[in-house]
Amino acid sequence: MPTLAIPHILRRFSPSGFTTIMLSLALLTGCATSTPVDDGSRQSGQWESQQASLEALETWKLAGKAGLRSPEENTSANLDWNQYPHYFRLLVSGPFGGGRTVLEGREGRFNLTNNEGRFEAESPEALMEKQLGWSLPVSAMPFWVRGLPDEERSYQLETDELGFPSHLTQDGWTIDYRDWERVDNLWLPRRLVMEYDEVRITLVINQWQPDSQ
């Protein structure tokens, strides 16, 4: 994934004040999952014992909310992400989604559909930047939201006292894992903060639906 000049991209936003965005619940129909277990019940050794299962998890859904903060802008959007081995679909809705935006990728081809039409580009980041004026690190996020680095690219990973990921550095981004939940016998990130230069993205995952099939 090419390094993104995210701070420059976000300066294209028109000023809309600096009201603090409260991350709220984004529940989506059809995304049923187990009741989250309190993060305090994590134990040493659990991450190591589940890591192979997480690495093999290629089909999942999540619903959440992302808050973007830069020197020029505070805003947020709802995310609905469906991930499969050879296909993904990301629905972005809300302020920095520009209404309703659908980003899809299949076998190296990416398209974005919004109220202005349907567009294609060579990468999801380039597509979002060109059409929306901002971009999420879409190529790497399927790894990061599972608590994993992209093993094909250099990275540095720190763990907490229980052996769970706490701080990941990759592709110029830093990812801090702040909260966890247990779903279908897997511990998955519930809240993570991604930073690139002066840009900060806080992702709160309200619903996980892992699918091992």
DASULDA-V380788 format. One line per field, one symbol per residue. phi: phi as a letter, one per 40 degrees, with the letter a starting at -180 (. if undefined). Layout:
phi->???
//
This chain:
phi->.ccbccdcccccccdbgbcccccbcbcbcgbcaccdcddcccbcgccccbcccccccbbabababbbbbbdbabaaacbbbbbbdbaabbcbbhdccghbbbbbaafgbbbbbacchbbbacaccccccccbgaaccccccdccccgbccccbcabbbbcccgcdbabbafgcbbbcbababbfgbcbcbabbbbbfccbbbbbccabbcbcc
//
